[in-house]
Amino acid sequence: MTKARVLFAGTPAFALASLDALLAAGVRPLAVYTQPDRPAGRGRALTPGPVKARAQSEAIPVRQPATLRDADVQAEIAAFEPDLIIVAAYGLLLPQAVLDIPRRGAVNVHASLLPRWRGAAPIQAALLSGDAETGISLMQMEAGLDSGPVHARRAIRIGATETAGDLHDRLADLGGLLLCEHLPDLLAGRLEAVAQDAARVTHAGKFSPADAVLNWARPAAALERQVRAFNPVPGARFDIDGETIKCWRASIRRCDGDIPGHVLSAGRHGIDIACGGDALRLLEVQRPGKRRIRAAELAAQMPLSGRTLITMAP
């Protein structure tokens, strides 16, 4: 594979795992395409993404177009004469004119078992829905959103307490392994792509901070999944006296029925809040501008037992 003529397109840490796997396998991309630098940190300085940083450290040419629809950008891609474009969490659409350039087209490393969870946030969607498993799909890209035929899949079980951050890291590593395992066959055209079953398609669009608000009228099981799905970003949240509290860890406790939002107990075991079904025990929380703490510490900081919390506006 050392002579493979590939371009790599990706931006965040999820994509970095695939790039690192390629480099470890002796595959050096002709160039890396990644999104333009974004402001980050308190100073909001322009900061390169993980993929760009690694490419620069390896002296791989980096390109950061704002769009791939520009004719000059497409001409530049064509000038590389790639056999294949490998895409992982790139964040920009590849128009048909770009997909037609490589001899073997473009392959996407997607973090779900397609056709389940097409779209931008498959990891969070799988956790929110209580899926028992997820995985990686190597998909031949076409003009539609994650609609192309699939070359290979690899499934993994989702842990009972697994967060989006945990699952992200496992899937990122799996994506790199699956990509390198099948890359020789992809380049040789030996790997058959199977069309997705249209009847089984589900979508995972982008989530906003409003989606992370805990609504106590919902079942505790749904809220516990919400806590895990939005850890580490943006953090599940609720309101106490106008103060937004983030919840990073929680568990489910049996409750025969009470007013949703009623604080059943608050002590050394955590904070138990009645929900639309059962109760949610908060285990790790964070006040604005503060560090993460055990919920027991929050219980010691403010009187909570017997109160009824109101669901905050999205």
Secondary structure, 3 states (H helix, E strand, C coil): CCCCCEEEEECCHHHHHHHHHHHHCCCCCCEEECCCCEEECCCCEEECCHHHHHHHHCCCCEECCCCCCCHHHHHHHHHCCCCEEEEECCCCCCCHHHHCCCCCCEEEEECCCCCCCECCCHHHHHHHCCCCEEEEEEEECCCCCCCCCEEEEEEEECCCCCCHHHHHHHHHHHHHHHHHHHHHHHHHCCCCCECCCHHHCCECCCCCHHHHECCCCCEHHHHHHHHHHCCCCCCEEEEECCEEEEEEEEEEECCCCCCCCEEEEEECCEEEEECCECEEEEEEEECCCCCEEEHHHHHHHCCCCCCECCCCCC
